[in-house]
Amino acid sequence: MPSSHAAGATALATSCGLHEGFGSVAFALSTVFALVTMFDAQGVRRSAGQQAVILNQILDDMYWKGKIEAERLFELIGHSPLQVIAGGVLGVVLAAYFFQVW
């Protein structure tokens, strides 16, 4: 599934560029926002998911030894780079389409 965060952020940047112009401050700000959002969706959140996998393995080891009971962590947090790219492309395409329609 494409990243909805990336799609929404790139749609915002594309819409600002089409409406205000690609040299406008609104486009520049929304582009930076989109880049930060896409970096977060792919990098930071994915790393947190990988850490959750490791912590769950540690908890499983401790549980089977009878030393602790704890809830499992949610492991599927971030997006793969392909999902972020697909979301970005989807956002640009949809923003351009709706700009033409309206």
JORAGI-V126345 format. One line per field, one symbol per residue. ss: DSSP state (~ for helix, > for strand, _ for the rest). Layout:
ss: ???
This chain:
ss: ___~~~~~~~~~~~~~~~~~____~~~~~~~~~~~~~~~~~~~~~~~~~~~~~~~~~~~~~~~~________________~~~~~~~~~~~~~~~~~~~~~_
